[in-house]
Each structure stands twice: as C-alpha cells, then as structure tokens.
C-alpha cells in the first residue's frame, strides 16, 4: 500500500525524486518474497497478493521498468488460476482466500478479495499484460451479484452464517465494489 501511495505522488524507482530510493527498495522487497513455484508474494493471503500485484503493475505502467514485466505476468497468472470458475453461481467469477502456502478457511468468494484482484488485473492491463476480457466479465458478474437491494449495499460474501448475522456486509464492501465496477466499465449513473 505504501508503494501505491509513493507512486501516486510521482515517486518511482527511476524518477530521481526524493523517495525514489525508498520505492526502489520496496519494489525489490516485493520481488524478493515472490515465490518461485507459485508466484505468490510470501506467506500471505489473497489480499496481500492482490495488493502486491497491483503495486508492481502500477509501477510497471508508470515507469516502464522492464524488470517488473515477468514478475507481474507470473503474479497475474496466479490470480487467474485462483478465480472461482465452479458451477456455484454464488462464487463464480470472484476470488476467495488463496495463498501459496495456506488453506482457505472456506469456499466462499469475497467482495474484498475480489476488488483487490480486479484492481491488480486492471493495472496489469495498463502495463501491457494481457488479461482475458472473460475473466473481467466474470468478476463484474460476481460483484454485481453481491448487491443486496433490501439493504442498498454490497454483501461481503454469500456464506449463510454471515448473511443471517447482523453483519452481512462490511463497511468497505460497498465502496470497494463500486470502485471496481467503475473500473470494469459500469456507468457511474447506474442505479444498481
């Protein structure tokens, strides 16, 4: 997340600005923890993988730093391999917990995990990495399916225990989904 903030302020490893060296060290750190066999970033969850991929892809898009192309491609391949493609319409197109070393706690796709993967994939596309339109269309369908018209917000997941609880959504679910849907081409004036 810090890399994304620095990049947003115009600092890249090659910008020769006040924090160029900081960003360069952070990028190197991310590259150092990317798994050789999985391309997953360290012993972390899907959240961290999406955020790390997003940061590297943004840096590649902004700076053209060629050392990032192959690691971003590998990270994107890992994201694509972990998209839910099951027959379960509640989860299909989304992402749940995944990791290079940890087992998922359940089989439910989550809006929070999905929005990070969407941001990573969209930034990867901007950096020149190919992402199949069908993958993004499936993510869009999943995110739209999470809308709870009774509450006027987006659910966190479709897990029955959560849906029957006092917290069927989390505070960041709705803004995260709305932002991702805008990235995926939804109209800002769409009432749904």
C-alpha positions, 0 to 999 in steps of 0.5 A: 500500500505504501508503494501505491501511495509513493507512486501516486505522488510521482515517486518511482524507482527511476524518477530521481525524486526524493523517495525514489530510493525508498520505492526502489527498495520496496519494489525489490522487497516485493520481488524478493518474497515472490515465490518461485513455484507459485508466484505468490508474494510470501506467506500471505493471503489473497489480499496481500497478493492482490495488493502486491500485484497491483503495486508492481503493475502500477509501477510497471505502467508508470515507469516502464521498468522492464524488470517488473514485466515477468514478475507481474505476468507470473503474479497475474497468472496466479490470480487467474488460476485462483478465480472461482470458475465452479458451477456455484453461481454464488462464487463464480467469477470472484476470488476467495482466500488463496495463498501459496502456502495456506488453506482457505478457511472456506469456499466462499468468494469475497467482495474484498478479495475480489476488488483487490484482484480486479484492481491488480488485473486492471493495472496489469492491463495498463502495463501491457499484460494481457488479461482475458476480457472473460475473466473481467466479465466474470468478476463484474458478474460476481460483484454485481451479484453481491448487491443486496437491494433490501439493504442498498449495499454490497454483501461481503460474501454469500456464506449463510452464517454471515448473511443471517448475522447482523453483519452481512456486509462490511463497511468497505464492501460497498465502496470497494465494489463500486470502485471496481465496477467503475473500473470494469466499465459500469456507468457511474449513473447506474442505479444498481 
